Amino acid sequence: MTNAKVNDDKAVKDKVLQRVPPHCILVMDRGYCDFGLFKALDEKGVVFVTRLKTN
């Protein structure tokens, strides 16, 4: 979806969030633990599954 020079976290917020259709299911790793992202996904109607970081 992006070239290797783009940080994954930035790519999710800038590109993937705009492209993901409502009512889909996303599975993410712990690197995407961002409550702002979770809120944006929830407002769009996207279901997501992720593990939270221990800290």
Secondary structure as GFF3:
##gff-version 3
##sequence-region A 1 55
A	DSSP	alpha_helix	8	11	.	.	.	ID=ss1
A	DSSP	pi_helix	12	16	.	.	.	ID=ss2
A	DSSP	alpha_helix	17	19	.	.	.	ID=ss3
A	DSSP	beta_strand	25	27	.	.	.	ID=ss4
A	DSSP	three_ten_helix	30	32	.	.	.	ID=ss5
A	DSSP	alpha_helix	35	44	.	.	.	ID=ss6
A	DSSP	beta_strand	47	49	.	.	.	ID=ss7
###
